[in-house]
């Protein structure tokens, strides 16, 4: 089983990283994709510690839409920064997380879009898939993706929170869909419908840890070991075994990210 999206290089795990890794391995995880903010110097430093503690992890590096405002005067500077980070990251397998977030609007929307576009271009040039963050920005997200449809590198809608219609749009556009602990929340019935809808060969599972801890751990720091709860919930919804779901999502991860 693989956690396809976590933030193990965040300061939330600095104090007990070895124990977190041990619990992940004990839970049956064979790897994880660790998201690294290119603009976060300390996070980039800690990414090396994560790789040492868990050699099976792979990295994804990018500028999150929350941080796009720092590149308002020169969106291409975001690409130059990511490229510098890539030079020292042999295990990087993706660009991201990148995209649009209109819920918080920490950066002007036109700036978010510009930084998103140039990073899509970087993914295309590098031949790397991308990890997509989109929140309350569906139409602009799909418009920009359509403009870049020739990229051919593939990607994933991480921590998907949309409805069936949005899931179909993502699937029709050729993307994978990744579900997190939200699928276990009592009021997430629309997301459980998505869990039943996504073809098994396009499905990924994640924790987005330290965020979104699944039932029965809500309200506590999330960690990769808890992706097992996500897998169990989705398996029940699909009438499948956890083992089969884990096997399929692991193969999907390997096919997309080529770890």
HUMOMO-V185025 format. One record per pair of residues at least 24 apart in sequence whose C-alpha atoms are under 10 Angstrom apart, sorted by the first residue. I is the first residue (numbers start at 0). J is the second residue. If there is no record, write none. Layout:
I/J, I/J
This chain:
0/24, 0/26, 0/27, 0/28, 0/29, 0/30, 0/31, 0/204, 0/224, 0/226, 0/227, 0/230, 0/241, 0/242, 0/244, 0/245, 0/246, 0/247, 0/248, 0/249, 0/250, 0/252, 1/27, 1/28, 1/29, 1/30, 1/31, 1/32, 1/55, 1/56, 1/203, 1/204, 1/205, 1/206, 1/223, 1/224, 1/226, 1/227, 1/245, 1/246, 1/248, 1/249, 1/250, 1/251, 1/252, 1/253, 2/28, 2/29, 2/30, 2/31, 2/32, 2/33, 2/56, 2/177, 2/179, 2/203, 2/204, 2/205, 2/206, 2/207, 2/208, 2/222, 2/223, 2/224, 2/225, 2/226, 2/227, 2/229, 2/248, 2/249, 2/252, 3/30, 3/31, 3/32, 3/33, 3/34, 3/56, 3/57, 3/130, 3/155, 3/157, 3/158, 3/177, 3/178, 3/179, 3/203, 3/204, 3/205, 3/206, 3/207, 3/223, 3/226, 3/248, 3/249, 3/252, 3/256, 4/31, 4/32, 4/33, 4/34, 4/58, 4/59, 4/96, 4/130, 4/157, 4/158, 4/177, 4/178, 4/179, 4/203, 4/204, 4/205, 4/206, 4/207, 4/208, 4/223, 4/226, 5/31, 5/32, 5/33, 5/34, 5/35, 5/58, 5/59, 5/205, 5/206, 5/207, 5/208, 5/209, 5/210, 5/221, 5/222, 5/223, 5/226, 6/31, 6/32, 6/33, 6/34, 6/35, 6/36, 6/42, 6/46, 6/58, 6/206, 6/207, 6/208, 6/209, 6/210, 6/221, 6/222, 6/223, 7/31, 7/32, 7/33, 7/34, 7/35, 7/42, 7/45, 7/46, 7/48, 7/49, 7/50, 7/56, 7/207, 7/208, 7/209, 7/222, 7/223, 8/33, 8/34, 8/35, 8/36, 8/41, 8/42, 8/43, 8/44, 8/45, 8/46, 8/47, 8/48, 8/49, 8/50, 8/58, 9/33, 9/34, 9/35, 9/36, 9/39, 9/41, 9/42, 9/43, 9/45, 9/46, 9/49, 9/208, 9/209, 10/41, 10/42, 10/45, 10/209, 11/208, 11/209, 11/220, 11/221, 11/222, 12/45, 12/49, 12/208, 12/209, 12/220, 12/222, 13/42, 13/45, 13/48, 13/49, 16/48, 16/49, 16/52, 16/53, 17/48, 17/49, 17/51, 17/52, 17/53, 18/52, 19/52, 19/53, 19/222, 19/223, 19/224, 20/49, 20/52, 20/53, 20/222, 20/223, 20/224, 21/52, 21/53, 21/224, 22/222, 22/223, 22/224, 22/225, 23/53, 23/222, 23/223, 23/224, 23/225, 23/226, 23/227, 24/53, 24/223, 24/224, 25/224, 26/223, 26/224, 26/225, 26/226, 26/227, 27/224, 27/227, 27/245, 28/55, 28/223, 28/224, 28/225, 28/226, 28/227, 28/245, 28/249, 29/53, 29/55, 29/56, 29/249, 30/54, 30/55, 30/56, 30/57, 30/223, 30/249, 30/258, 31/55, 31/56, 31/57, 31/58, 31/205, 31/206, 31/223, 31/252, 31/258, 32/56, 32/57, 32/58, 32/59, 32/90, 32/91, 32/92, 32/93, 32/205, 32/207, 32/223, 32/252, 32/256, 32/258, 33/57, 33/58, 33/59, 33/60, 33/91, 33/92, 33/93, 33/207, 33/208, 34/58, 34/59, 34/60, 34/61, 34/63, 34/91, 34/93, 34/94, 34/95, 34/96, 34/130, 34/207, 35/59, 35/60, 35/61, 35/62, 35/63, 35/84, 35/91, 35/94, 35/95, 35/96, 36/60, 36/61, 36/62, 36/63, 36/66, 36/81, 36/84, 36/95, 36/96, 36/97, 37/61, 37/62, 37/63, 37/66, 37/77, 37/78, 37/80, 37/81, 37/82, 37/83, 37/84, 37/85, 37/94, 37/95, 37/96, 38/62, 38/63, 38/66, 38/67, 38/69, 38/77, 38/80, 38/81, 38/84, 39/66, 40/84, 43/84, 43/87, 43/88, 46/88, 47/87, 47/88, 47/90, 50/88, 50/90, 54/90, 55/90, 55/258, 56/90, 56/91, 56/258, 57/88, 57/89, 57/90, 57/91, 57/92, 57/93, 57/256, 57/257, 57/258, 58/85, 58/88, 58/89, 58/90, 58/91, 58/92, 58/93, 58/94, 58/95, 58/256, 58/258, 59/85, 59/88, 59/90, 59/91, 59/92, 59/93, 59/94, 59/95, 59/96, 59/127, 59/128, 59/129, 59/130, 59/256, 60/84, 60/85, 60/88, 60/91, 60/92, 60/93, 60/94, 60/95, 60/96, 60/97, 60/129, 60/130, 61/85, 61/93, 61/94, 61/95, 61/96, 61/97, 61/98, 61/115, 61/118, 61/122, 61/129, 61/130, 62/94, 62/95, 62/96, 62/97, 62/98, 62/111, 62/114, 62/115, 62/118, 63/95, 63/96, 63/97, 63/98, 63/99, 63/100, 63/111, 63/114, 63/115, 63/131, 63/132, 64/95, 64/96, 64/97, 64/98, 64/99, 64/100, 64/101, 64/103, 64/104, 64/105, 64/106, 64/107, 64/108, 64/110, 64/111, 64/112, 64/114, 64/115, 64/132, 64/133, 65/97, 65/98, 65/99, 65/100, 65/101, 65/103, 65/104, 65/105, 65/106, 65/107, 65/111, 66/97, 66/105, 66/106, 66/111, 66/114, 67/97, 67/98, 67/99, 67/105, 67/106, 67/107, 67/108, 67/109, 67/110, 67/111, 67/112, 67/113, 67/114, 67/115, 68/104, 68/105, 68/106, 68/107, 68/108, 68/109, 68/110, 68/111, 68/114, 69/106, 69/110, 69/114, 70/106, 70/110, 70/111, 70/113, 70/114, 71/106, 71/107, 71/109, 71/110, 71/111, 71/113, 71/114, 72/110, 73/110, 73/113, 73/114, 74/110, 74/111, 74/112, 74/113, 74/114, 74/115, 74/116, 74/117, 74/118, 75/113, 75/114, 75/116, 75/117, 75/118, 75/121, 76/114, 76/117, 77/113, 77/114, 77/115, 77/117, 77/118, 78/114, 78/115, 78/117, 78/118, 78/119, 78/120, 78/121, 78/122, 79/118, 79/121, 81/118, 81/121, 82/121, 82/125, 90/258, 91/127, 91/256, 91/258, 92/126, 92/127, 92/128, 92/129, 92/255, 92/256, 92/257, 92/258, 93/122, 93/125, 93/126, 93/127, 93/128, 93/129, 93/130, 93/152, 93/153, 93/154, 93/255, 93/256, 93/257, 93/258, 94/118, 94/119, 94/121, 94/122, 94/123, 94/125, 94/126, 94/127, 94/128, 94/129, 94/130, 94/131, 94/154, 95/119, 95/122, 95/128, 95/129, 95/130, 95/131, 95/132, 95/154, 95/155, 95/157, 96/129, 96/130, 96/131, 96/132, 96/133, 96/155, 96/156, 96/157, 97/129, 97/130, 97/131, 97/132, 97/133, 98/129, 98/130, 98/131, 98/132, 98/133, 98/134, 98/136, 98/139, 98/140, 98/143, 98/144, 98/156, 99/131, 99/132, 99/133, 99/134, 99/135, 99/136, 99/137, 99/139, 99/140, 100/132, 100/133, 100/134, 100/135, 100/136, 100/137, 100/140, 101/133, 101/134, 101/135, 101/136, 101/137, 102/133, 102/134, 102/135, 102/136, 103/134, 103/135, 104/134, 108/136, 108/139, 112/139, 112/140, 112/143, 113/143, 115/140, 115/143, 115/144, 116/143, 116/144, 116/146, 116/147, 119/143, 119/144, 119/147, 119/148, 119/150, 119/152, 120/147, 120/150, 121/150, 122/150, 122/151, 122/152, 122/153, 122/154, 123/147, 123/149, 123/150, 123/151, 123/152, 123/153, 124/150, 124/152, 125/152, 126/150, 126/151, 126/152, 126/153, 127/151, 127/152, 127/153, 127/154, 127/255, 127/256, 127/257, 128/152, 128/153, 128/154, 128/155, 128/255, 128/256, 128/257, 129/153, 129/154, 129/155, 129/156, 129/157, 129/174, 129/255, 129/256, 130/154, 130/155, 130/156, 130/157, 130/158, 130/175, 130/177, 131/155, 131/156, 131/157, 131/158, 131/159, 131/174, 131/176, 132/156, 132/157, 132/158, 132/159, 133/157, 133/158, 133/159, 133/160, 133/161, 134/158, 134/159, 134/160, 134/161, 135/160, 135/161, 137/161, 137/165, 137/168, 138/165, 141/165, 141/168, 141/169, 141/172, 144/169, 144/172, 145/172, 148/172, 148/173, 152/255, 152/256, 153/255, 153/256, 154/255, 154/256, 155/201, 155/202, 155/203, 155/252, 155/255, 156/203, 157/203, 157/204, 157/205, 157/206, 157/207, 158/182, 158/203, 158/204, 158/205, 158/206, 158/207, 158/211, 159/190, 159/193, 159/194, 160/187, 160/189, 160/190, 160/193, 161/189, 161/190, 161/193, 162/188, 162/189, 162/190, 162/191, 162/192, 162/193, 163/189, 163/190, 163/191, 163/192, 163/193, 163/194, 163/195, 163/196, 163/197, 164/193, 165/193, 166/190, 166/193, 166/194, 166/196, 166/197, 167/193, 167/196, 167/197, 169/197, 170/197, 170/198, 170/201, 170/202, 173/201, 174/201, 174/202, 174/255, 175/199, 175/200, 175/201, 175/202, 175/203, 175/251, 175/252, 175/255, 176/200, 176/201, 176/202, 176/203, 176/204, 177/201, 177/202, 177/203, 177/204, 177/205, 177/206, 177/248, 178/202, 178/203, 178/204, 178/205, 178/206, 178/207, 178/226, 178/229, 178/230, 178/233, 179/203, 179/204, 179/205, 179/206, 179/207, 179/208, 179/210, 179/211, 179/212, 179/213, 179/225, 179/226, 179/228, 179/229, 179/230, 179/233, 180/204, 180/205, 180/206, 180/207, 180/208, 180/210, 180/211, 180/212, 180/213, 180/214, 180/215, 180/216, 180/217, 180/221, 180/225, 180/226, 180/227, 180/228, 180/229, 180/230, 180/232, 181/206, 181/211, 181/212, 181/213, 181/214, 181/217, 181/229, 182/211, 182/213, 182/214, 182/228, 182/229, 182/230, 182/232, 182/233, 183/211, 183/212, 183/213, 183/214, 183/215, 183/217, 183/228, 183/229, 183/230, 183/231, 183/232, 183/233, 184/211, 184/212, 184/213, 184/214, 184/215, 184/217, 185/214, 191/232, 191/233, 191/236, 191/237, 192/236, 192/237, 193/233, 194/232, 194/233, 194/234, 194/236, 194/237, 195/233, 195/234, 195/235, 195/236, 195/237, 195/238, 196/237, 197/237, 199/237, 199/243, 199/244, 199/247, 199/248, 199/251, 200/247, 200/248, 200/249, 200/250, 200/251, 200/252, 200/254, 201/247, 201/248, 201/250, 201/251, 201/252, 201/255, 202/244, 202/247, 202/248, 202/249, 202/250, 202/251, 202/252, 203/230, 203/244, 203/245, 203/247, 203/248, 203/249, 203/250, 203/251, 203/252, 204/229, 204/230, 204/233, 204/244, 204/245, 204/248, 204/249, 204/252, 205/229, 205/230
